[in-house]
Amino acid sequence: MKKLFLIKVFFLLIIISGCETVKNKSDEIIKKENKKLSQFIGQPVSELKIEMGNPDYEIKSETGTKILVFKKKKYGILCERKFEVNNNEMIIGFVSKGCF
């Protein structure tokens, strides 16, 4: 009975450590993505378009700023990046979802 209990605990520890590894890797990917996109903050829209091409579409935010939306699929997962642009055509913020 003790052997069965020890085996169950052993497998539980393996599963938990595997989940932690996945979380660490995803956190690392998110940090890289944020570092890459944050370089555009304070830059003109033209710099963003040179790097990423033309946006898929543009929308107006509730505050009146422009939002440029870039979409692409990787491994069947939709990656969406949104950049907020002020009236001077300077990038003031971004949001990234599903990108790795």
N, CA, C and O atoms as a GROMACS GRO file, in nm:
protein
  400
    1MET      N    1   0.083  -0.119   0.000
    1MET     CA    2   0.000   0.000   0.000
    1MET      C    3   0.087   0.126   0.000
    1MET      O    4   0.056   0.225  -0.066
    2LYS      N    5   0.199   0.119   0.076
    2LYS     CA    6   0.288   0.233   0.080
    2LYS      C    7   0.353   0.256  -0.056
    2LYS      O    8   0.374   0.371  -0.096
    3LYS      N    9   0.386   0.148  -0.126
    3LYS     CA   10   0.447   0.159  -0.259
    3LYS      C   11   0.352   0.230  -0.356
    3LYS      O   12   0.394   0.318  -0.432
    4LEU      N   13   0.227   0.193  -0.354
    4LEU     CA   14   0.128   0.254  -0.441
    4LEU      C   15   0.115   0.403  -0.412
    4LEU      O   16   0.106   0.484  -0.505
    5PHE      N   17   0.114   0.439  -0.287
    5PHE     CA   18   0.106   0.578  -0.246
    5PHE      C   19   0.229   0.655  -0.296
    5PHE      O   20   0.216   0.765  -0.349
    6LEU      N   21   0.348   0.597  -0.279
    6LEU     CA   22   0.471   0.664  -0.323
    6LEU      C   23   0.474   0.681  -0.476
    6LEU      O   24   0.520   0.783  -0.526
    7ILE      N   25   0.424   0.582  -0.546
    7ILE     CA   26   0.419   0.592  -0.692
    7ILE      C   27   0.325   0.704  -0.734
    7ILE      O   28   0.357   0.782  -0.824
    8LYS      N   29   0.209   0.714  -0.670
    8LYS     CA   30   0.113   0.820  -0.702
    8LYS      C   31   0.174   0.958  -0.673
    8LYS      O   32   0.158   1.050  -0.754
    9VAL      N   33   0.242   0.972  -0.562
    9VAL     CA   34   0.305   1.100  -0.526
    9VAL      C   35   0.413   1.134  -0.628
    9VAL      O   36   0.426   1.250  -0.668
   10PHE      N   37   0.492   1.035  -0.669
   10PHE     CA   38   0.597   1.056  -0.766
   10PHE      C   39   0.540   1.109  -0.898
   10PHE      O   40   0.590   1.208  -0.952
   11PHE      N   41   0.435   1.046  -0.949
   11PHE     CA   42   0.374   1.090  -1.074
   11PHE      C   43   0.309   1.228  -1.059
   11PHE      O   44   0.313   1.308  -1.152
   12LEU      N   45   0.252   1.255  -0.946
   12LEU     CA   46   0.193   1.387  -0.921
   12LEU      C   47   0.301   1.495  -0.927
   12LEU      O   48   0.279   1.602  -0.983
   13LEU      N   49   0.417   1.468  -0.867
   13LEU     CA   50   0.527   1.564  -0.870
   13LEU      C   51   0.576   1.588  -1.014
   13LEU      O   52   0.609   1.700  -1.051
   14ILE      N   53   0.582   1.482  -1.092
   14ILE     CA   54   0.624   1.496  -1.232
   14ILE      C   55   0.526   1.583  -1.309
   14ILE      O   56   0.567   1.671  -1.386
   15ILE      N   57   0.398   1.560  -1.290
   15ILE     CA   58   0.296   1.639  -1.359
   15ILE      C   59   0.302   1.785  -1.318
   15ILE      O   60   0.294   1.874  -1.403
   16ILE      N   61   0.317   1.811  -1.190
   16ILE     CA   62   0.324   1.949  -1.140
   16ILE      C   63   0.447   2.020  -1.195
   16ILE      O   64   0.439   2.136  -1.236
   17SER      N   65   0.561   1.952  -1.196
   17SER     CA   66   0.683   2.016  -1.246
   17SER      C   67   0.672   2.042  -1.396
   17SER      O   68   0.726   2.141  -1.445
   18GLY      N   69   0.604   1.954  -1.470
   18GLY     CA   70   0.583   1.976  -1.613
   18GLY      C   71   0.498   2.098  -1.639
   18GLY      O   72   0.526   2.175  -1.731
   19CYS      N   73   0.394   2.119  -1.560
   19CYS     CA   74   0.309   2.237  -1.574
   19CYS      C   75   0.388   2.364  -1.544
   19CYS      O   76   0.369   2.466  -1.610
   20GLU      N   77   0.475   2.358  -1.446
   20GLU     CA   78   0.557   2.473  -1.410
   20GLU      C   79   0.652   2.508  -1.524
   20GLU      O   80   0.676   2.626  -1.551
   21THR      N   81   0.706   2.406  -1.591
   21THR     CA   82   0.796   2.430  -1.704
   21THR      C   83   0.722   2.500  -1.817
   21THR      O   84   0.776   2.594  -1.876
   22VAL      N   85   0.602   2.456  -1.848
   22VAL     CA   86   0.522   2.520  -1.953
   22VAL      C   87   0.493   2.665  -1.916
   22VAL      O   88   0.503   2.754  -2.001
   23LYS      N   89   0.458   2.690  -1.790
   23LYS     CA   90   0.430   2.826  -1.746
   23LYS      C   91   0.555   2.914  -1.759
   23LYS      O   92   0.546   3.028  -1.804
   24ASN      N   93   0.670   2.861  -1.719
   24ASN     CA   94   0.794   2.938  -1.729
   24ASN      C   95   0.827   2.972  -1.874
   24ASN      O   96   0.867   3.084  -1.904
   25LYS      N   97   0.809   2.876  -1.963
   25LYS     CA   98   0.837   2.901  -2.104
   25LYS      C   99   0.740   3.004  -2.162
   25LYS      O  100   0.782   3.091  -2.238
   26SER      N  101   0.613   2.994  -2.128
   26SER     CA  102   0.516   3.091  -2.181
   26SER      C  103   0.544   3.230  -2.125
   26SER      O  104   0.530   3.330  -2.196
   27ASP      N  105   0.584   3.239  -1.998
   27ASP     CA  106   0.619   3.369  -1.940
   27ASP      C  107   0.739   3.430  -2.011
   27ASP      O  108   0.745   3.551  -2.034
   28GLU      N  109   0.835   3.346  -2.046
   28GLU     CA  110   0.955   3.392  -2.117
   28GLU      C  111   0.919   3.444  -2.256
   28GLU      O  112   0.971   3.547  -2.300
   29ILE      N  113   0.830   3.375  -2.325
   29ILE     CA  114   0.787   3.417  -2.458
   29ILE      C  115   0.713   3.550  -2.450
   29ILE      O  116   0.732   3.638  -2.534
   30ILE      N  117   0.628   3.565  -2.349
   30ILE     CA  118   0.554   3.691  -2.330
   30ILE      C  119   0.649   3.807  -2.304
   30ILE      O  120   0.630   3.917  -2.356
   31LYS      N  121   0.753   3.782  -2.224
   31LYS     CA  122   0.852   3.888  -2.197
   31LYS      C  123   0.922   3.931  -2.325
   31LYS      O  124   0.941   4.050  -2.348
   32LYS      N  125   0.960   3.834  -2.408
   32LYS     CA  126   1.026   3.866  -2.535
   32LYS      C  127   0.933   3.947  -2.626
   32LYS      O  128   0.975   4.044  -2.688
   33GLU      N  129   0.807   3.905  -2.632
   33GLU     CA  130   0.709   3.976  -2.715
   33GLU      C  131   0.691   4.120  -2.667
   33GLU      O  132   0.691   4.213  -2.748
   34ASN      N  133   0.677   4.138  -2.537
   34ASN     CA  134   0.660   4.273  -2.482
   34ASN      C  135   0.784   4.359  -2.505
   34ASN      O  136   0.772   4.478  -2.534
   35LYS      N  137   0.902   4.300  -2.493
   35LYS     CA  138   1.026   4.373  -2.516
   35LYS      C  139   1.034   4.417  -2.662
   35LYS      O  140   1.071   4.531  -2.693
   36LYS      N  141   0.998   4.326  -2.752
   36LYS     CA  142   1.001   4.357  -2.896
   36LYS      C  143   0.904   4.470  -2.930
   36LYS      O  144   0.940   4.563  -3.002
   37LEU      N  145   0.781   4.461  -2.878
   37LEU     CA  146   0.680   4.560  -2.913
   37LEU      C  147   0.700   4.693  -2.841
   37LEU      O  148   0.661   4.798  -2.894
   38SER      N  149   0.758   4.691  -2.723
   38SER     CA  150   0.777   4.816  -2.648
   38SER      C  151   0.878   4.908  -2.715
   38SER      O  152   0.882   5.027  -2.685
   39GLN      N  153   0.960   4.854  -2.806
   39GLN     CA  154   1.055   4.940  -2.877
   39GLN      C  155   0.983   5.041  -2.968
   39GLN      O  156   1.042   5.141  -3.008
   40PHE      N  157   0.856   5.014  -3.000
   40PHE     CA  158   0.780   5.104  -3.086
   40PHE      C  159   0.716   5.220  -3.009
   40PHE      O  160   0.672   5.317  -3.070
   41ILE      N  161   0.708   5.211  -2.877
   41ILE     CA  162   0.648   5.318  -2.797
   41ILE      C  163   0.729   5.446  -2.819
   41ILE      O  164   0.852   5.446  -2.807
   42GLY      N  165   0.659   5.554  -2.851
   42GLY     CA  166   0.725   5.683  -2.874
   42GLY      C  167   0.778   5.698  -3.016
   42GLY      O  168   0.833   5.803  -3.050
   43GLN      N  169   0.761   5.597  -3.099
   43GLN     CA  170   0.808   5.602  -3.238
   43GLN      C  171   0.692   5.643  -3.329
   43GLN      O  172   0.576   5.624  -3.293
   44PRO      N  173   0.723   5.698  -3.446
   44PRO     CA  174   0.617   5.731  -3.540
   44PRO      C  175   0.560   5.603  -3.603
   44PRO      O  176   0.625   5.499  -3.608
   45VAL      N  177   0.438   5.614  -3.651
   45VAL     CA  178   0.370   5.500  -3.713
   45VAL      C  179   0.449   5.447  -3.831
   45VAL      O  180   0.446   5.327  -3.859
   46SER      N  181   0.520   5.534  -3.901
   46SER     CA  182   0.598   5.491  -4.018
   46SER      C  183   0.701   5.385  -3.980
   46SER      O  184   0.726   5.293  -4.058
   47GLU      N  185   0.760   5.396  -3.863
   47GLU     CA  186   0.857   5.294  -3.817
   47GLU      C  187   0.789   5.160  -3.795
   47GLU      O  188   0.844   5.055  -3.830
   48LEU      N  189   0.672   5.163  -3.738
   48LEU     CA  190   0.596   5.040  -3.716
   48LEU      C  191   0.560   4.974  -3.850
   48LEU      O  192   0.572   4.853  -3.865
   49LYS      N  193   0.518   5.055  -3.945
   49LYS     CA  194   0.479   5.002  -4.075
   49LYS      C  195   0.598   4.946  -4.152
   49LYS      O  196   0.584   4.850  -4.227
   50ILE      N  197   0.715   5.004  -4.134
   50ILE     CA  198   0.836   4.950  -4.196
   50ILE      C  199   0.864   4.811  -4.142
   50ILE      O  200   0.898   4.720  -4.218
   51GLU      N  201   0.850   4.795  -4.012
   51GLU     CA  202   0.881   4.667  -3.947
   51GLU      C  203   0.772   4.563  -3.967
   51GLU      O  204   0.802   4.446  -3.994
   52MET      N  205   0.647   4.602  -3.956
   52MET     CA  206   0.538   4.505  -3.955
   52MET      C  207   0.446   4.510  -4.077
   52MET      O  208   0.356   4.428  -4.090
   53GLY      N  209   0.468   4.606  -4.166
   53GLY     CA  210   0.382   4.619  -4.283
   53GLY      C  211   0.257   4.699  -4.249
   53GLY      O  212   0.246   4.757  -4.141
   54ASN      N  213   0.165   4.701  -4.342
   54ASN     CA  214   0.040   4.774  -4.319
   54ASN      C  215  -0.051   4.695  -4.226
   54ASN      O  216  -0.053   4.572  -4.231
   55PRO      N  217  -0.127   4.765  -4.141
   55PRO     CA  218  -0.218   4.696  -4.050
   55PRO      C  219  -0.333   4.631  -4.127
   55PRO      O  220  -0.367   4.672  -4.238
   56ASP      N  221  -0.391   4.529  -4.065
   56ASP     CA  222  -0.507   4.463  -4.125
   56ASP      C  223  -0.628   4.557  -4.126
   56ASP      O  224  -0.707   4.558  -4.221
   57TYR      N  225  -0.642   4.634  -4.019
   57TYR     CA  226  -0.746   4.736  -4.016
   57TYR      C  227  -0.717   4.837  -3.905
   57TYR      O  228  -0.633   4.813  -3.818
   58GLU      N  229  -0.789   4.949  -3.911
   58GLU     CA  230  -0.777   5.056  -3.811
   58GLU      C  231  -0.913   5.082  -3.750
   58GLU      O  232  -1.016   5.074  -3.817
   59ILE      N  233  -0.913   5.113  -3.620
   59ILE     CA  234  -1.037   5.150  -3.552
   59ILE      C  235  -1.009   5.272  -3.464
   59ILE      O  236  -0.894   5.304  -3.436
   60LYS      N  237  -1.115   5.339  -3.423
   60LYS     CA  238  -1.104   5.451  -3.329
   60LYS      C  239  -1.135   5.401  -3.190
   60LYS      O  240  -1.230   5.326  -3.169
   61SER      N  241  -1.054   5.443  -3.093
   61SER     CA  242  -1.080   5.404  -2.954
   61SER      C  243  -1.184   5.498  -2.894
   61SER      O  244  -1.225   5.596  -2.956
   62GLU      N  245  -1.226   5.466  -2.772
   62GLU     CA  246  -1.323   5.549  -2.702
   62GLU      C  247  -1.267   5.688  -2.671
   62GLU      O  248  -1.342   5.785  -2.659
   63THR      N  249  -1.134   5.696  -2.658
   63THR     CA  250  -1.071   5.824  -2.626
   63THR      C  251  -1.040   5.906  -2.750
   63THR      O  252  -0.991   6.019  -2.740
   64GLY      N  253  -1.068   5.850  -2.868
   64GLY     CA  254  -1.046   5.923  -2.992
   64GLY      C  255  -0.913   5.894  -3.059
   64GLY      O  256  -0.885   5.947  -3.167
   65THR      N  257  -0.831   5.809  -2.998
   65THR     CA  258  -0.706   5.773  -3.063
   65THR      C  259  -0.730   5.663  -3.165
   65THR      O  260  -0.835   5.598  -3.165
   66LYS      N  261  -0.633   5.644  -3.250
   66LYS     CA  262  -0.643   5.542  -3.354
   66LYS      C  263  -0.579   5.413  -3.304
   66LYS      O  264  -0.476   5.416  -3.237
   67ILE      N  265  -0.641   5.299  -3.336
   67ILE     CA  266  -0.586   5.167  -3.302
   67ILE      C  267  -0.554   5.094  -3.432
   67ILE      O  268  -0.643   5.071  -3.514
   68LEU      N  269  -0.428   5.057  -3.450
   68LEU     CA  270  -0.386   4.979  -3.566
   68LEU      C  271  -0.383   4.832  -3.524
   68LEU      O  272  -0.322   4.798  -3.423
   69VAL      N  273  -0.449   4.747  -3.601
   69VAL     CA  274  -0.460   4.605  -3.566
   69VAL      C  275  -0.388   4.521  -3.670
   69VAL      O  276  -0.414   4.530  -3.790
   70PHE      N  277  -0.295   4.439  -3.620
   70PHE     CA  278  -0.221   4.346  -3.703
   70PHE      C  279  -0.258   4.204  -3.661
   70PHE      O  280  -0.253   4.170  -3.543
   71LYS      N  281  -0.296   4.122  -3.759
   71LYS     CA  282  -0.335   3.984  -3.730
   71LYS      C  283  -0.254   3.888  -3.816
   71LYS      O  284  -0.222   3.917  -3.932
   72LYS      N  285  -0.221   3.774  -3.757
   72LYS     CA  286  -0.161   3.666  -3.835
   72LYS      C  287  -0.187   3.535  -3.761
   72LYS      O  288  -0.218   3.534  -3.642
   73LYS      N  289  -0.174   3.425  -3.834
   73LYS     CA  290  -0.193   3.293  -3.774
   73LYS      C  291  -0.061   3.218  -3.775
   73LYS      O  292   0.013   3.221  -3.873
   74LYS      N  293  -0.034   3.152  -3.663
   74LYS     CA  294   0.085   3.068  -3.653
   74LYS      C  295   0.040   2.938  -3.588
   74LYS      O  296  -0.014   2.939  -3.477
   75TYR      N  297   0.062   2.828  -3.656
   75TYR     CA  298   0.019   2.696  -3.609
   75TYR      C  299  -0.131   2.693  -3.581
   75TYR      O  300  -0.176   2.623  -3.491
   76GLY      N  301  -0.208   2.768  -3.660
   76GLY     CA  302  -0.353   2.770  -3.644
   76GLY      C  303  -0.403   2.857  -3.530
   76GLY      O  304  -0.523   2.862  -3.504
   77ILE      N  305  -0.312   2.927  -3.461
   77ILE     CA  306  -0.349   3.014  -3.349
   77ILE      C  307  -0.341   3.159  -3.396
   77ILE      O  308  -0.240   3.202  -3.452
   78LEU      N  309  -0.447   3.234  -3.372
   78LEU     CA  310  -0.453   3.373  -3.415
   78LEU      C  311  -0.369   3.461  -3.323
   78LEU      O  312  -0.385   3.458  -3.201
   79CYS      N  313  -0.280   3.537  -3.383
   79CYS     CA  314  -0.198   3.635  -3.312
   79CYS      C  315  -0.252   3.772  -3.348
   79CYS      O  316  -0.264   3.806  -3.466
   80GLU      N  317  -0.286   3.851  -3.247
   80GLU     CA  318  -0.341   3.984  -3.271
   80GLU      C  319  -0.261   4.086  -3.191
   80GLU      O  320  -0.247   4.075  -3.069
   81ARG      N  321  -0.209   4.186  -3.262
   81ARG     CA  322  -0.135   4.295  -3.198
   81ARG      C  323  -0.208   4.425  -3.230
   81ARG      O  324  -0.240   4.454  -3.345
   82LYS      N  325  -0.233   4.504  -3.125
   82LYS     CA  326  -0.299   4.632  -3.141
   82LYS      C  327  -0.207   4.742  -3.090
   82LYS      O  328  -0.152   4.732  -2.980
   83PHE      N  329  -0.191   4.845  -3.170
   83PHE     CA  330  -0.108   4.959  -3.133
   83PHE      C  331  -0.195   5.084  -3.127
   83PHE      O  332  -0.270   5.112  -3.220
   84GLU      N  333  -0.183   5.156  -3.017
   84GLU     CA  334  -0.258   5.281  -3.001
   84GLU      C  335  -0.171   5.396  -3.051
   84GLU      O  336  -0.054   5.408  -3.016
   85VAL      N  337  -0.232   5.481  -3.133
   85VAL     CA  338  -0.160   5.592  -3.197
   85VAL      C  339  -0.229   5.722  -3.161
   85VAL      O  340  -0.352   5.734  -3.173
   86ASN      N  341  -0.151   5.821  -3.116
   86ASN     CA  342  -0.211   5.950  -3.080
   86ASN      C  343  -0.231   6.037  -3.205
   86ASN      O  344  -0.205   5.993  -3.317
   87ASN      N  345  -0.277   6.158  -3.186
   87ASN     CA  346  -0.308   6.248  -3.298
   87ASN      C  347  -0.184   6.293  -3.374
   87ASN      O  348  -0.194   6.338  -3.488
   88ASN      N  349  -0.067   6.281  -3.312
   88ASN     CA  350   0.059   6.318  -3.377
   88ASN      C  351   0.121   6.200  -3.452
   88ASN      O  352   0.236   6.207  -3.495
   89GLU      N  353   0.043   6.092  -3.469
   89GLU     CA  354   0.090   5.971  -3.538
   89GLU      C  355   0.208   5.905  -3.467
   89GLU      O  356   0.297   5.848  -3.531
   90MET      N  357   0.209   5.914  -3.333
   90MET     CA  358   0.312   5.848  -3.251
   90MET      C  359   0.246   5.733  -3.175
   90MET      O  360   0.133   5.745  -3.129
   91ILE      N  361   0.318   5.624  -3.161
   91ILE     CA  362   0.265   5.507  -3.091
   91ILE      C  363   0.275   5.531  -2.940
   91ILE      O  364   0.381   5.566  -2.888
   92ILE      N  365   0.162   5.512  -2.872
   92ILE     CA  366   0.159   5.537  -2.727
   92ILE      C  367   0.127   5.412  -2.645
   92ILE      O  368   0.132   5.417  -2.522
   93GLY      N  369   0.095   5.301  -2.711
   93GLY     CA  370   0.066   5.180  -2.636
   93GLY      C  371   0.043   5.062  -2.730
   93GLY      O  372   0.026   5.079  -2.851
   94PHE      N  373   0.041   4.943  -2.670
   94PHE     CA  374   0.016   4.823  -2.748
   94PHE      C  375  -0.046   4.714  -2.661
   94PHE      O  376  -0.034   4.716  -2.539
   95VAL      N  377  -0.111   4.619  -2.727
   95VAL     CA  378  -0.165   4.500  -2.663
   95VAL      C  379  -0.137   4.384  -2.758
   95VAL      O  380  -0.158   4.395  -2.878
   96SER      N  381  -0.090   4.274  -2.702
   96SER     CA  382  -0.060   4.156  -2.782
   96SER      C  383  -0.137   4.038  -2.724
   96SER      O  384  -0.138   4.018  -2.602
   97LYS      N  385  -0.202   3.960  -2.811
   97LYS     CA  386  -0.280   3.846  -2.764
   97LYS      C  387  -0.258   3.726  -2.856
   97LYS      O  388  -0.276   3.737  -2.978
   98GLY      N  389  -0.219   3.614  -2.798
   98GLY     CA  390  -0.204   3.491  -2.875
   98GLY      C  391  -0.076   3.482  -2.955
   98GLY      O  392  -0.063   3.394  -3.040
   99CYS      N  393   0.019   3.570  -2.930
   99CYS     CA  394   0.143   3.572  -3.009
   99CYS      C  395   0.256   3.502  -2.933
   99CYS      O  396   0.279   3.526  -2.814
  100PHE      N  397   0.324   3.416  -3.006
  100PHE     CA  398   0.440   3.348  -2.947
  100PHE      C  399   0.546   3.326  -3.051
  100PHE      O  400   0.651   3.270  -3.021
   0.00000   0.00000   0.00000
